[in-house]
Amino acid sequence: MAAKMILQKLAFFHHSEKFPEIQKHHFQFSKKPINQAHFSKNYSLCHSSNGNYFPVTSNHGKIRRLVQEFNPEIPIEEAFTPPSSWYTDPDFYSLELNQIFYKGWQPVGYTEQIKEPRDFFTGRLGSIEYVVCRDEKGTLHAFHNVCRHHASLVASGTGKKSCFVCPYHGWTYGLDGALVKATRIKGIKNFKVNEMGLVPLKVAVWGPFVLINFDGVSPNEDPGTEAVGNEWLGSAAEILSSSGVDTSLDYVCRRVYTLECNWKVFCDNYLDGGYHVPYAHKDLASGLQLDSYSTKMYEKVSIQSCRGNTKDHEEGFDRLGSETLYAFVYPNFMINRYGPWMDTNLVLPLGPRKCQVIFDYFLDASLRDNSDFIEKSLEDSERVQDEDLILCKAVQQGLESPAYNAGRYSPTVEMAMHHFHCLLHQNLSHGISLIPENWDR
């Protein structure tokens, strides 16, 4: 009986209308997608009137119930957190990829990576392999990094190229994505070379960041920096720009961490309003005035800020400065601006219980040659990340326990975390609620 009580789920069945900026669509149903190879092959797909697809599993009834177990309408003082199944269930994870990560603008890199003509870099988000490049004229492009012949990846890593040559059979593509050479196709019929180029993706730049949009829209449209900023950051775009999130800083280096936890565990840890800092990051806490910590929420962004404790800094070393800003851009991007530094954290889901976090560091140009300052700053930052790795792994282990289903919020500090969970619910319920209860593939 006790075990049953522990495992009992908390079900809530209300839909949120808190975030009207998320557009509703009219959907029809299809058994088979066209040129939508990034979606899981284990899923049937529904498609909307605008050409977007989302997955429906044979367990869609279960997924619907899981989404509804969090109620965004309940105020934070009374609310329970999402259930542990949001952090452990494989079907729920697949829904997240399609409803959260394959929609809207996603940060994938920084402008220094594609600064000059013929520069390129590659990446992966979920099952989507992509390549971003500038052609010989400097025009920015993004493509699915998949050969149209037999699906091999055509590029890897980062660097410079004059074209992309598939390592499998030598098919060659220009930096504009066009197929320029197809080997040994003598005798082939109904082959239209202009339809066999790399599949394009919508790409844009905002400040120092490169963004890709995986939605099924025309990549030939130039959305414009202001429009991208409004769509990606909303009213927080101007605030971030005026707070030093811009292209004036020099790129320093990258650090990559693999964590044994669901991607949302890392995000939750970031969004607890500094709650864990005095307990888990004592060195960091000594450099902050934690009683000055504040949090503000915008459409899809939350900004935490805190004053620095300059009097306790070592002579000649001030990494944090007088004011720190921690901006979370839904669903998985963090921008940290402090002293002469900016670092970004991109959280990439690798499965229900695993994620990767990419840290990129930027620095005021006046300190670019101060190797001692850079080395000590990175050591301090890496210490914090190592401490967070331990925390996040422990939380994931606790989420797997039958003793835990859902927790509570600290109402005075965890507002940004609650905001994050409400946005998740909005995205997930948006698709799930449009699937008929009795629909069966």
PyMOL commands that set and color helices and strands:
alter all, ss='L'
color gray80, all
select helices_A, chain A and resi 2-7+60-68+84-87+90-101+111-114+193-195+225-233+236-242+263-270+277-280+282-286+310-312+365-367+371-399+415-432
alter helices_A, ss='H'
color red, helices_A
select strands_A, chain A and resi 27-30+44-48+53-56+105-110+119-125+128-134+140-144+158-160+164-165+172-173+179-181+202-206+209-213+250-259+288-297+301-308+323-329+333-338+341-351+354-363
alter strands_A, ss='S'
color yellow, strands_A
deselect
rebuild
show_as cartoon
